[in-house]
Amino acid sequence: MSIAERGSAMARTVSPPVPARRRSTRPTRAVVVIAPLSLTIVLGLWGLRRQNTLWGDEAVTWQLAHRDLSQIWLTAQHVDLVHALYYAVMHELFALFGAGLPALRLPSVLAMSAAASGVGLLGLRLAGPCAGLLAGVVFALLPQVQKYAQEGRSYAMVCALVTWATYALVAGVPQRSRWRWAVYGSTMLLACLLHEFAVLALVAHGITLVVSRVPRPVLKAWSVTAAGVVAALLPLAIRSAGQSGQLSWIDGPVRLPGFLAMAVVGVACALAPLGGRGPVRLSVLAVPLVVLPGLLLLIASVVRPVFVDRYVLYSHIGIALLLGAWTDYFLRRQRSSRIAWIAAVAVLAALVPPSLSLRTPQSRSNDVTAIGAAVREEGRPGDGLLYLPGRHRILTAANPEDTRLLTDLALAQDPVSSNTLAGVELPARDIAARMLEFDRIVAVRATGAHSPASPQEEAKTSTLRRYFREYRTTQVNGARITVYVRDHAPSPKAGPGSDSPGRAVRR
């Protein structure tokens, strides 16, 4: 056989290389950015109002964002210093766009959309367009991402900033330009100022660079930048440590199984040959982001419980990258697209129930709108109002009309004038005396809450126990509303010739 004949035979037996065919169908850079961003916006707008309800943490944002900047600063000296910057941002947004539910939650929708596009770009840079597109889409579909994209708190903003700081880090490793490190440092610092636990992402980034064996100048540049971020954050961390009592509600890891499952899935995905581009491999970047922040919180919880999954919400950046790259790897191994389509439909079907549930008031640990409405329904004009404990006064603060006709028996100074979240309460003796002036008291108890061992709380519970009897209890999401009546009262119900049962009886 001649050389020409051999060449012709080889051309007939060797099939065209698959990569060449795949390159022609890969999504463009614009699609990798726009598709996850658009999907996140659509999911964020779907059910954004959550049936016109708020939950407790959002009620805090609502209350503080309505105060002026000086009041926010003065309040932060007593409580919630770690969120002061976020409240200031929301105050300005309320001033520009009004103070409705959309204005409360849309910033989180937009922030999470920016995070989704950043995840897509990270996947594109580290593993190619398909992996980037899939990572961005996976990120948008994750239930926790959907949840906090519709919440008036800082977690979506922190997630977006950590995402783009991570992208600046990956882009800065091969470039070594100072402005990229300046962008990385300033973005990370802003994330940390919005929530201090964002600093744990710095640890994950450092581990990534060490494992990647980047050149010494790159490691030095990161070390200097990270030190600057920590130094700038240190005054806030020291000052806010004096407010650590705010975390007293955490009596153990919150939603730990979800974190453990995410870590296991992430590590399992990383075991596959995901490939990669550049000096930093995708798995080396993503696994520390998934595992380390939550693990460090768990270690710190040995001393004092601090683990709450939303505090490290940005860990979902890592799991989205790993799932996106693994899905791309899985699809490339399939000769038939039928299996891929079946898997995609199964995953989407499995996501429908949690996605629907997240857009209901019951998806949150309480519903302050329902609590306020129950207080208004159970109370009568002139009834006494009691919070057990007093710090849960915030549960009815979203709509002052719900309690306008009731008398707050323990309140000495309201939250705004006292620059606090729950106001300042009277001494224990005065609380007990005021309670005895009323024949009906509406008591608000948060579900599962334990009253602190204080004289005021002891005075409330002991006076109710000795002089009042429980008339009716209403259960709502996150609270119990109980009506107490004096034993000597004519009747809890109004009747002809009886005293007005809701009017305070002065003695």
C-alpha positions in Angstrom: 0.0 0.0 0.0 1.3 3.4 -1.0 1.7 6.3 1.4 -1.3 8.1 -0.2 -3.5 5.0 0.1 -2.5 4.6 3.8 -3.4 8.3 4.4 -6.7 7.8 2.8 -7.5 4.8 4.9 -6.6 6.6 8.1 -8.8 9.5 7.2 -11.7 7.1 6.7 -11.3 5.3 10.1 -10.5 8.2 12.4 -13.5 10.3 13.5 -13.4 14.0 13.8 -12.1 15.2 17.2 -15.0 15.9 19.6 -13.5 19.1 21.1 -13.7 20.9 17.7 -17.4 20.1 17.4 -18.0 21.2 21.0 -16.2 24.6 20.6 -18.7 25.7 17.9 -21.7 25.2 20.3 -20.2 26.7 23.5 -22.0 29.7 25.0 -20.4 33.0 24.6 -19.0 35.1 27.5 -22.1 37.3 27.4 -24.5 34.3 27.8 -22.4 33.1 30.7 -23.0 36.4 32.5 -26.5 37.3 31.4 -28.2 33.9 31.7 -27.5 33.4 35.5 -28.1 37.1 36.2 -31.5 37.0 34.4 -32.5 33.7 36.0 -31.7 35.1 39.5 -33.7 38.2 38.9 -36.7 36.2 37.6 -36.6 33.9 40.7 -36.1 36.9 43.0 -39.1 38.7 41.7 -41.3 35.6 41.9 -43.2 35.9 45.1 -41.0 38.8 46.3 -43.7 40.2 48.7 -44.2 36.8 50.4 -47.9 37.5 50.8 -47.0 41.0 52.2 -45.3 39.6 55.3 -42.1 40.3 57.2 -40.1 38.2 59.6 -38.2 39.4 62.7 -34.8 40.2 61.2 -36.4 42.0 58.4 -38.5 44.0 60.9 -35.2 45.1 62.5 -34.0 46.4 59.1 -37.3 48.1 58.5 -37.2 49.8 61.9 -33.6 51.0 61.8 -33.6 52.0 58.1 -36.4 54.5 59.0 -34.2 56.2 61.5 -31.8 59.0 60.4 -28.1 58.2 60.1 -27.2 59.8 63.4 -29.8 57.6 65.1 -28.5 54.5 63.3 -25.0 55.3 64.6 -26.2 55.9 68.2 -28.2 52.7 68.1 -25.2 50.8 66.8 -23.3 51.7 70.0 -25.8 49.6 71.9 -26.8 46.8 69.5 -26.2 45.5 66.0 -23.0 47.4 65.3 -22.0 44.6 62.8 -25.0 45.6 60.6 -24.7 49.4 61.0 -23.3 49.9 57.5 -26.1 47.8 56.0 -28.8 49.8 57.8 -27.2 53.1 56.6 -27.3 51.8 53.0 -30.9 50.8 53.4 -31.8 54.2 54.9 -30.5 55.9 51.8 -32.3 53.5 49.5 -35.5 54.0 51.4 -35.0 57.8 51.0 -34.6 57.4 47.2 -37.2 54.7 46.4 -39.6 54.7 49.3 -40.0 52.3 52.2 -42.1 49.4 50.8 -41.5 45.7 50.7 -40.0 45.9 47.2 -37.5 48.6 48.3 -36.6 46.4 51.3 -35.9 43.2 49.3 -35.0 44.3 45.8 -31.4 45.3 46.8 -30.9 41.6 47.8 -32.4 40.4 44.5 -30.0 42.6 42.5 -27.0 41.7 44.7 -27.6 38.0 44.4 -28.0 38.5 40.6 -24.6 40.1 40.5 -23.2 37.2 42.5 -24.7 34.7 40.0 -23.0 36.5 37.1 -19.8 36.5 39.0 -20.0 32.8 39.7 -20.6 32.3 36.0 -17.4 34.3 35.1 -15.4 32.3 37.7 -16.5 29.0 36.2 -15.7 30.4 32.7 -12.2 31.5 33.7 -11.4 28.3 35.6 -13.1 25.5 33.6 -14.6 26.9 30.4 -17.9 28.4 29.1 -20.1 25.4 29.7 -18.9 24.9 33.3 -19.3 28.7 33.8 -22.9 28.8 32.5 -23.8 25.7 34.5 -22.2 27.0 37.7 -24.1 30.3 37.4 -27.4 28.6 36.8 -26.8 26.1 39.6 -26.1 29.0 41.9 -29.3 30.8 41.0 -31.3 27.6 41.7 -29.9 26.7 45.1 -32.7 27.0 47.7 -30.6 29.0 50.2 -29.6 31.5 47.4 -33.3 31.8 46.4 -34.2 32.4 50.1 -31.7 35.2 50.9 -32.2 36.8 47.5 -35.7 37.7 48.8 -34.7 38.9 52.3 -34.1 42.4 53.6 -30.8 41.6 55.2 -27.1 42.0 54.3 -26.3 38.4 53.4 -27.0 38.7 49.6 -24.8 41.8 49.4 -22.0 40.0 51.3 -22.3 37.1 49.0 -22.0 39.3 45.9 -18.9 41.1 47.2 -17.2 37.9 48.2 -17.9 36.5 44.7 -16.4 39.5 42.9 -13.5 39.6 45.3 -12.8 36.0 44.5 -12.9 36.8 40.8 -10.4 39.7 41.4 -8.2 37.2 43.2 -8.2 34.7 40.4 -7.6 37.4 37.8 -4.9 38.9 39.9 -2.7 35.8 40.2 -1.4 35.7 36.6 -1.5 39.5 36.1 0.2 40.6 39.3 -1.0 44.2 38.8 -1.4 46.4 41.9 -4.8 47.8 40.9 -6.2 44.2 40.9 -5.0 43.6 44.4 -6.5 47.0 45.4 -9.8 46.0 43.9 -9.6 42.6 45.7 -8.8 44.2 49.1 -11.4 47.0 48.9 -14.1 44.5 47.9 -13.2 42.1 50.7 -13.1 44.9 53.2 -16.6 46.2 52.2 -17.9 42.6 52.5 -16.4 42.4 56.0 -17.8 45.7 57.1 -21.3 44.5 56.0 -20.8 41.3 58.0 -17.6 40.4 60.0 -17.7 36.7 59.2 -16.9 37.5 55.6 -13.3 37.6 56.8 -13.4 33.8 56.9 -13.4 33.9 53.1 -9.9 35.4 53.3 -8.7 32.2 55.0 -10.2 30.1 52.2 -8.5 32.3 49.6 -5.1 32.0 51.4 -5.4 28.2 51.5 -6.2 28.2 47.8 -3.1 30.2 47.0 -0.9 28.0 49.1 -2.2 24.8 47.7 -1.9 26.2 44.1 1.8 27.0 44.8 1.6 30.4 43.3 4.8 32.4 42.9 6.2 34.1 46.0 5.4 37.6 44.8 1.7 36.7 44.4 1.6 35.2 47.9 3.3 38.2 49.3 0.8 40.6 47.6 -2.1 38.6 48.9 -0.6 38.6 52.5 -0.2 42.3 52.5 -3.7 42.8 51.1 -5.3 40.4 53.6 -3.4 42.1 56.5 -4.7 45.4 55.4 -8.3 44.1 55.4 -7.9 42.6 58.8 -6.3 45.7 60.2 -9.1 47.9 58.9 -11.7 45.5 60.3 -10.1 45.2 63.7 -11.7 48.3 65.3 -15.2 47.1 64.3 -14.5 43.6 65.6 -13.2 44.8 68.9 -16.1 47.2 69.5 -18.8 44.7 68.4 -17.3 42.0 70.7 -18.9 43.9 73.5 -22.3 43.2 71.9 -21.8 39.4 71.7 -24.8 38.9 73.9 -26.9 39.4 70.8 -25.8 35.8 69.8 -27.3 34.4 73.1 -30.2 33.0 71.1 -27.9 30.5 69.4 -27.9 27.5 71.7 -26.3 25.1 69.1 -25.4 25.0 65.4 -28.3 26.3 63.3 -29.0 24.2 60.2 -25.8 22.2 60.6 -27.0 19.2 58.5 -27.4 21.4 55.4 -23.8 22.6 55.7 -22.5 19.1 56.2 -24.4 17.8 53.2 -23.1 20.6 51.1 -19.5 19.9 52.2 -19.8 16.2 51.4 -21.3 16.9 48.0 -18.6 19.5 47.3 -15.7 17.2 48.2 -17.3 14.3 46.2 -17.5 16.6 43.1 -13.9 17.7 43.5 -12.8 14.0 43.3 -13.8 14.0 39.6 -11.2 15.1 37.0 -12.8 18.5 36.5 -9.9 19.9 34.6 -9.1 23.6 34.8 -7.3 26.5 33.4 -4.5 28.8 34.7 -2.5 28.6 37.9 -5.6 28.2 40.1 -7.7 25.1 39.6 -11.4 25.2 40.2 -11.5 22.5 42.8 -8.7 24.1 44.8 -10.6 27.4 44.9 -14.0 26.0 45.5 -13.5 23.3 48.2 -11.9 25.7 50.7 -14.8 28.2 50.1 -17.3 25.4 50.8 -15.7 23.8 53.8 -13.4 26.3 55.7 -15.7 29.2 56.7 -18.4 26.9 58.2 -15.7 24.6 59.8 -14.1 27.6 61.5 -17.4 28.7 62.9 -18.0 25.2 64.2 -14.6 25.2 65.9 -15.3 28.6 67.4 -18.6 27.2 68.7 -16.7 25.0 71.1 -16.2 28.2 73.1 -19.4 29.9 72.3 -22.1 28.9 69.8 -21.8 31.1 66.7 -22.6 28.7 63.8 -25.5 29.9 61.7 -25.5 28.8 58.0 -26.5 32.2 56.7 -23.4 33.8 58.3 -21.3 32.0 55.6 -23.9 32.1 52.8 -21.0 32.8 50.4 -19.9 29.2 50.7 -22.6 28.5 48.1 -20.2 30.1 45.6 -17.9 27.1 46.0 -20.7 24.4 45.8 -22.1 26.1 42.6 -18.7 26.0 41.0 -18.2 22.4 41.8 -21.6 21.3 40.8 -21.4 23.3 37.5 -18.0 21.8 36.6 -19.0 18.3 37.6 -22.2 18.6 35.5 -20.1 19.7 32.6 -17.8 16.7 33.1 -20.8 14.4 33.3 -22.3 15.7 30.1 -19.1 15.4 28.2 -18.9 11.7 29.1 -22.5 11.0 27.9 -22.8 9.7 24.3 -26.6 10.2 24.5 -28.3 13.4 25.5 -31.3 11.6 26.8 -29.8 10.8 30.2 -28.7 14.4 30.6 -32.2 15.6 29.9 -33.8 13.1 32.2 -31.3 14.2 35.0 -32.1 17.9 34.4 -35.8 17.4 34.5 -35.5 15.3 37.7 -33.4 18.0 39.4 -35.8 20.8 38.4 -38.7 18.8 39.6 -37.0 18.2 43.0 -36.5 22.0 43.3 -40.1 22.9 42.8 -41.4 22.1 46.3 -38.7 24.0 48.2 -38.9 26.9 45.8 -42.7 27.2 46.4 -42.2 26.8 50.1 -39.6 29.6 50.3 -42.2 32.1 49.0 -44.6 31.5 51.9 -44.6 33.2 55.3 -44.1 29.8 57.0 -40.6 29.5 55.4 -39.3 31.9 58.1 -39.0 31.2 61.8 -41.6 33.9 62.5 -44.1 36.2 60.8 -44.2 39.6 62.5 -47.1 40.6 60.3 -49.3 37.8 61.6 -48.1 38.4 65.2 -49.1 42.0 65.0 -52.4 41.2 63.5 -53.1 38.6 66.3 -52.3 41.2 68.9 -54.7 43.7 67.3 -57.4 41.0 67.1 -57.0 39.8 70.7 -56.6 43.2 72.3 -59.2 45.7 73.2 -58.7 49.5 73.5 -57.1 50.2 76.8 -55.8 46.6 77.4 -52.4 46.2 78.8 -49.6 44.8 76.6 -46.7 42.7 77.8 -43.7 41.2 76.0 -42.1 38.1 77.4 -39.2 38.9 77.3 -39.0 42.6 76.5 -36.5 42.3 73.7 -39.2 40.8 71.6 -41.0 44.1 71.4 -39.6 44.2 67.8 -42.2 41.5 66.9 -44.9 44.1 66.7 -42.8 47.1 65.7 -43.3 46.8 61.9 -46.9 48.2 62.1 -47.5 50.5 65.1 -51.2 50.5 64.3 -51.4 46.9 65.7 -50.6 48.1 69.2 -51.7 51.8 69.1 -54.8 51.2 71.3 -53.0 49.1 73.9 -50.8 50.2 76.8 -47.2 48.8 76.9 -47.0 48.1 80.6 -43.2 47.7 80.9 -42.0 50.4 78.6 -40.2 53.4 80.1 -38.6 54.8 77.0 -39.5 53.9 73.4 -36.9 52.3 71.0 -36.4 55.4 68.9 -35.8 57.9 71.7 -33.6 55.4 73.6 -31.6 54.5 70.5 -32.3 50.8 71.1 -34.2 48.0 69.3 -36.7 47.2 72.0 -36.7 50.3 74.2 -35.9 50.6 77.9 -38.1 49.0 80.5 -39.3 50.1 83.9 -37.9 48.7 87.1 -39.4 45.5 88.2 -41.5 47.0 91.0 -43.1 49.5 88.7 -43.9 46.9 86.1 -45.7 44.8 88.7 -47.6 47.8 90.0 -48.7 48.8 86.5 -49.9 45.3 85.7 -52.2 45.3 88.7 -53.9 48.4 87.3 -55.3 46.4 84.4 -58.0 43.7 84.2 -56.9 42.4 80.8 -53.3 41.9 79.6 -52.3 40.7 76.2 -48.9 38.9 76.5 -46.6 38.2 73.5 -44.2 35.3 73.8 -41.8 34.2 71.0 -42.0 30.5 70.3 -39.1 28.7 71.9 -37.7 31.8 73.5 -36.4 31.7 77.1 -36.9 34.7 79.3 -33.6 36.1 80.7 -33.1 35.9 84.4 -33.7 39.6 85.1 -35.9 41.2 87.8 -38.2 42.7 85.2 -39.0 39.4 83.6 -39.4 37.7 87.0 -41.8 40.5 88.0 -43.9 39.9 84.8 -44.2 36.2 85.1 -44.8 36.1 88.9 -47.5 38.8 88.7 -49.3 37.0 85.9 -49.1 33.8 87.9 -50.4 35.2 91.2 -53.1 37.7 90.1 -54.2 36.7 86.6 -55.6 33.6 84.8 -55.1 32.6 81.2 -58.3 33.3 79.2 -57.3 32.5 75.6 -54.1 31.7 73.6 -53.6 32.2 69.9 -50.8 30.5 68.1 -49.2 32.2 65.1 -46.0 31.5 63.2 -43.2 32.3 65.7 -45.3 33.5 68.8 -48.0 32.8 71.2 -50.5 35.6 72.0 -52.2 35.0 75.4 -55.0 37.1 76.9 -54.8 37.2 80.8 -57.7 38.4 82.9 -57.9 39.3 86.6 -59.7 36.8 88.7 -61.9 39.5 90.2 -62.9 41.0 86.8 -66.6 40.9 86.0 -66.1 39.0 82.7 -63.6 38.8 79.9 -66.6 39.4 77.6 -68.5 42.7 77.3 -72.1 42.6 78.5 -74.9 44.9 79.4 -74.3 46.9 82.5 -70.7 45.6 82.9 -67.6 47.7 82.9 -65.9 48.0 79.6 -63.7 44.9 79.8 -60.8 46.4 77.8 -60.5 49.7 79.8 -57.8 49.9 82.4 -59.2 50.0 86.0 -57.2 52.5 88.1 -56.9 51.9 91.8 
